[in-house]
């Protein structure tokens, strides 16, 4: 969404940038690190850190800051108010119970995908907890959601982008990645083998509403020990496709 410059609150944007600077690589930040990550001066970062701590969104020992439980209010409000996770959750639970594998619903957020609903705790073994964020280019869900973009929007997404290599199997060549997305468009599903994490295989399909718009991606995650890539396509992909057809009238 684009807004008029006069309507843009720079202070709010900077505060949120500081809050978003915390991740799995950096659970604790001081003013210097927060400034580097948020693109602010150290003095500005320090003021934002102190304000967020005062409001209860951060905890601190005086020098270092870390996220406080209060930040979960944002995700809790989303899950409570958003229709998508509530509609999909029963299907995810049923699929996990039937197959013994882990299922999730994922949406695209910039260059990452975010899990908005998931089946049972088996997902935790891969770090795929609710709200987990992963690089879109290296995941089956990310590729399905990128393939749902118009070619113009996908080209804009790709412009000037360097694809990070997460494993030795990750496709990072721009031309090869574009060809891969075209393939996903044609077949309307994606299988990714060990591109985001070694030993992990995933398959994903788009979740469309009755207007044909892609609302999210549905995926299944398994390991090499449980199923090889060919079995993922032969056994789990049909399950995903059928679930997507069942969910369409609900989305």
FIDODO-391658 format. One record per residue (C-alpha): x, y, z; residue number from 1; residue in one letter. Coordinates in pm, 1 decimal, decimal comma, m for minus. Last residue first. Layout:
N
R        xx        yy        zz   nr  rest
R         X         Y         Z  NUM     a
...
END
This chain:
251
R        xx        yy        zz   nr  rest
R   m1144,3   m1922,0     145,4  251     x
R   m1402,3   m2180,0     246,4  250     x
R   m1503,8   m2280,8    m108,0  249     x
R   m1134,7   m2349,4    m188,5  248     x
R   m1060,1   m2564,7     115,0  247     x
R   m1170,9   m2897,3     m34,3  246     x
R    m978,6   m2837,9    m357,7  245     x
R    m665,8   m2746,8    m162,8  244     x
R    m703,7   m3060,9      49,1  243     x
R    m720,1   m3275,2    m265,6  242     x
R    m405,1   m3115,4    m404,4  241     x
R    m217,5   m3159,1     m77,8  240     x
R    m308,1   m3528,1     m45,9  239     x
R    m211,4   m3586,9    m409,8  238     x
R     131,4   m3430,7    m332,6  237     x
R     187,8   m3657,5     m34,1  236     x
R     216,9   m4006,1    m183,0  235     x
R     372,3   m3984,1    m529,8  234     x
R     549,3   m3651,1    m502,8  233     x
R     682,3   m3711,5    m152,7  232     x
R     759,9   m4071,0    m249,9  231     x
R     984,0   m3948,6    m529,8  230     x
R    1164,8   m3715,5    m289,5  229     x
R    1244,4   m3994,3     m39,5  228     x
R    1017,5   m4047,7     259,9  227     x
R    1070,3   m4103,6     632,9  226     x
R    1449,4   m4095,6     667,0  225     x
R    1478,4   m3826,2     402,5  224     x
R    1266,6   m3598,8     616,3  223     x
R     915,2   m3456,1     587,2  222     x
R     740,5   m3125,0     536,4  221     x
R     394,5   m3072,3     389,1  220     x
R     270,9   m2751,4     234,6  219     x
R     m32,8   m2534,8     178,4  218     x
R      26,3   m2194,0      21,9  217     x
R    m180,2   m1884,0      88,8  216     x
R    m464,6   m1669,9     m47,3  215     x
R    m408,1   m1732,0    m418,4  214     x
R    m691,8   m1566,2    m610,7  213     x
R    m909,4   m1790,3    m827,5  212     x
R   m1231,1   m1608,2    m742,2  211     x
R   m1349,8   m1911,7    m543,4  210     x
R   m1042,5   m1886,8    m318,8  209     x
R    m709,3   m2040,2    m402,3  208     x
R    m464,4   m2230,3    m181,7  207     x
R    m146,8   m2285,8    m382,1  206     x
R      38,2   m2619,2    m356,4  205     x
R     350,0   m2713,2    m161,2  204     x
R     593,1   m3002,0    m124,0  203     x
R     879,4   m3027,9     121,0  202     x
R    1190,2   m3239,0     176,9  201     x
R    1431,2   m3197,5     468,4  200     x
R    1768,1   m3372,1     496,0  199     x
R    1964,6   m3051,7     455,8  198     x
R    1765,4   m2734,8     521,9  197     x
R    1631,0   m2470,4     285,5  196     x
R    1722,6   m2639,8     m41,1  195     x
R    1704,9   m2998,1      87,2  194     x
R    1455,0   m3107,5    m178,6  193     x
R    1189,0   m2858,0    m281,3  192     x
R     869,8   m2979,1    m450,3  191     x
R     640,9   m2721,2    m607,7  190     x
R     282,7   m2719,9    m731,7  189     x
R      78,2   m2561,4   m1010,1  188     x
R     248,5   m2756,0   m1291,6  187     x
R     282,0   m2464,0   m1531,3  186     x
R     338,2   m2189,8   m1275,0  185     x
R     588,7   m2408,6   m1086,4  184     x
R     782,4   m2457,7   m1410,2  183     x
R     789,7   m2082,6   m1468,9  182     x
R     922,3   m2040,1   m1114,1  181     x
R    1203,8   m2287,0   m1189,2  180     x
R    1294,6   m2103,9   m1508,9  179     x
R    1323,2   m1780,0   m1312,5  178     x
R    1542,2   m1957,1   m1058,4  177     x
R    1774,1   m2088,7   m1328,0  176     x
R    1813,6   m1742,3   m1475,1  175     x
R    1884,7   m1589,6   m1136,9  174     x
R    2132,6   m1853,9   m1023,4  173     x
R    2080,6   m1920,4    m651,7  172     x
R    1911,7   m2261,7    m653,3  171     x
R    1976,5   m2410,1    m309,4  170     x
R    2120,4   m2763,2    m313,2  169     x
R    2452,5   m2687,4    m138,5  168     x
R    2250,9   m2534,9     143,9  167     x
R    2132,3   m2185,3     234,5  166     x
R    2268,7   m2006,8     m73,4  165     x
R    2127,2   m1656,2     m72,5  164     x
R    1950,0   m1529,4    m383,5  163     x
R    2078,3   m1186,0    m482,6  162     x
R    1801,9    m947,1    m586,2  161     x
R    1857,5    m655,5    m822,5  160     x
R    1515,0    m698,9    m979,2  159     x
R    1363,9   m1031,8    m872,3  158     x
R    1056,7    m889,0    m699,0  157     x
R     999,3    m648,3    m990,1  156     x
R    1020,7    m942,5   m1231,1  155     x
R     767,7   m1126,5   m1015,0  154     x
R     532,5    m828,5   m1024,1  153     x
R     549,9    m809,1   m1404,5  152     x
R     515,1   m1185,2   m1442,2  151     x
R     200,2   m1169,6   m1231,6  150     x
R     245,4   m1324,8    m888,8  149     x
R     118,6   m1676,7    m822,0  148     x
R     461,4   m1817,7    m910,9  147     x
R     602,3   m1622,1    m616,6  146     x
R     350,0   m1789,2    m387,0  145     x
R     436,1   m2138,3    m512,9  144     x
R     806,5   m2059,0    m490,9  143     x
R     775,0   m1938,2    m134,5  142     x
R     577,5   m2244,5     m34,0  141     x
R     837,6   m2485,1    m174,0  140     x
R    1114,3   m2301,2       8,3  139     x
R    1451,5   m2162,5     m99,5  138     x
R    1334,0   m1847,0    m278,8  137     x
R    1097,2   m1745,6       0,6  136     x
R    1361,3   m1730,3     273,4  135     x
R    1198,1   m1846,3     594,2  134     x
R     993,7   m1686,5     872,2  133     x
R     844,8   m1874,2    1166,4  132     x
R     514,6   m1731,3    1291,6  131     x
R     386,8   m2066,3    1414,7  130     x
R     684,8   m2294,1    1459,5  129     x
R     886,1   m2440,5    1174,9  128     x
R    1206,1   m2499,9    1371,5  127     x
R    1244,6   m2838,5    1205,3  126     x
R    1163,3   m3045,7    1514,6  125     x
R     892,8   m2793,8    1600,3  124     x
R     688,2   m2918,9    1309,4  123     x
R     611,3   m3238,6    1497,9  122     x
R     418,2   m3021,7    1744,8  121     x
R      91,3   m3060,6    1561,0  120     x
R     m35,4   m2894,8    1243,3  119     x
R      45,6   m2542,7    1137,5  118     x
R    m114,6   m2205,3    1072,0  117     x
R      25,7   m1861,3     983,8  116     x
R     375,7   m1973,4     880,2  115     x
R     555,7   m1676,2     724,7  114     x
R     735,5   m1663,4     389,5  113     x
R    1022,2   m1426,4     325,1  112     x
R    1138,4   m1185,4      54,9  111     x
R     844,8    m951,5     107,7  110     x
R     586,9   m1125,7     323,4  109     x
R     439,3   m1431,4     151,0  108     x
R     183,9   m1649,4     328,2  107     x
R     208,8   m2003,5     466,4  106     x
R     m27,4   m2279,2     572,5  105     x
R     133,5   m2578,4     741,7  104     x
R     150,2   m2956,4     740,1  103     x
R     376,0   m3199,5     928,3  102     x
R     360,8   m3572,3     857,0  101     x
R     187,7   m3859,8    1037,5  100     x
R     m33,7   m3919,2     733,7   99     x
R    m392,3   m3924,2     858,4   98     x
R    m338,4   m3731,0    1179,9   97     x
R    m129,1   m3467,4    1006,8   96     x
R    m393,2   m3429,2     735,2   95     x
R    m671,9   m3392,4     992,2   94     x
R    m483,6   m3132,4    1196,0   93     x
R    m404,7   m2928,4     885,4   92     x
R    m768,0   m2946,9     773,5   91     x
R    m894,1   m2828,0    1112,0   90     x
R    m648,2   m2532,0    1103,9   89     x
R    m738,1   m2395,7     759,3   88     x
R   m1051,5   m2196,1     842,3   87     x
R    m914,9   m2053,2    1167,0   86     x
R    m580,8   m1959,5    1009,5   85     x
R    m750,7   m1772,7     721,0   84     x
R   m1017,1   m1583,4     916,2   83     x
R    m778,2   m1342,0    1083,1   82     x
R    m898,0   m1185,7    1408,5   81     x
R    m767,2   m1421,5    1675,6   80     x
R    m454,4   m1518,7    1486,6   79     x
R    m372,5   m1156,3    1411,6   78     x
R    m440,0   m1043,8    1768,2   77     x
R    m217,5   m1319,5    1904,2   76     x
R      58,3   m1226,5    1662,8   75     x
R      56,0    m866,3    1779,5   74     x
R       5,4    m948,1    2147,0   73     x
R     307,2   m1175,8    2121,2   72     x
R     524,8    m865,5    2155,3   71     x
R     422,9    m856,7    2523,6   70     x
R     635,8   m1163,7    2591,6   69     x
R     947,0    m941,6    2599,2   68     x
R    1204,8    m924,1    2321,6   67     x
R    1566,2    m862,8    2417,3   66     x
R    1779,8    m560,3    2508,8   65     x
R    2140,9    m529,3    2619,3   64     x
R    2298,7    m242,5    2813,7   63     x
R    2070,0    m172,3    3107,2   62     x
R    1971,4    m530,3    3175,7   61     x
R    1683,9    m502,4    2933,3   60     x
R    1340,2    m634,5    2845,1   59     x
R    1152,6    m527,3    2535,2   58     x
R     786,6    m478,5    2443,2   57     x
R     699,1    m341,3    2787,6   56     x
R     627,2      18,5    2693,4   55     x
R     938,8     135,4    2878,9   54     x
R    1143,7    m130,1    2696,5   53     x
R    1009,7      m4,2    2363,7   52     x
R    1098,1     352,0    2465,2   51     x
R    1448,8     253,9    2574,6   50     x
R    1512,8      67,7    2250,5   49     x
R    1376,6     357,0    2045,3   48     x
R    1596,8     606,5    2226,7   47     x
R    1903,2     384,5    2185,1   46     x
R    1837,3     339,5    1813,8   45     x
R    1818,7     716,0    1768,5   44     x
R    2149,8     768,5    1950,4   43     x
R    2319,4     488,7    1758,7   42     x
R    2212,4     640,2    1427,6   41     x
R    1961,6     437,1    1233,7   40     x
R    1972,1     170,5     962,5   39     x
R    1769,4     m82,8    1161,0   38     x
R    2038,0    m351,7    1178,5   37     x
R    2332,6    m119,1    1231,5   36     x
R    2147,1      91,3    1487,7   35     x
R    2029,1    m219,6    1672,7   34     x
R    2387,7    m344,1    1689,0   33     x
R    2515,0     m17,9    1836,6   32     x
R    2223,2      24,5    2078,1   31     x
R    2262,8    m323,0    2223,8   30     x
R    2092,5    m629,8    2084,0   29     x
R    1989,3    m969,3    2216,7   28     x
R    1816,6   m1248,4    2022,6   27     x
R    2040,9   m1194,8    1722,5   26     x
R    2052,2   m1487,4    1478,9   25     x
R    1699,9   m1602,6    1565,2   24     x
R    1561,9   m1252,8    1513,5   23     x
R    1556,5    m906,0    1670,1   22     x
R    1589,9    m621,2    1420,1   21     x
R    1212,2    m622,7    1369,5   20     x
R    1165,7    m418,9    1687,9   19     x
R    1420,6    m163,6    1568,2   18     x
R    1244,1    m135,2    1232,6   17     x
R     911,8    m100,0    1417,3   16     x
R    1049,8     197,6    1607,3   15     x
R    1185,3     352,6    1288,0   14     x
R     851,9     318,8    1109,6   13     x
R     666,9     469,2    1406,2   12     x
R     903,1     764,8    1411,5   11     x
R     865,8     819,8    1036,6   10     x
R     488,0     858,8    1051,9    9     x
R     375,3     867,8     686,3    8     x
R      54,1    1062,3     622,5    7     x
R     231,9    1367,4     481,5    6     x
R     419,5    1144,5     237,8    5     x
R      93,9    1022,3      91,3    4     x
R      33,2     650,1     117,5    3     x
R     125,2     347,8     m92,2    2     x
R       0,0       0,0       0,0    1     x
END
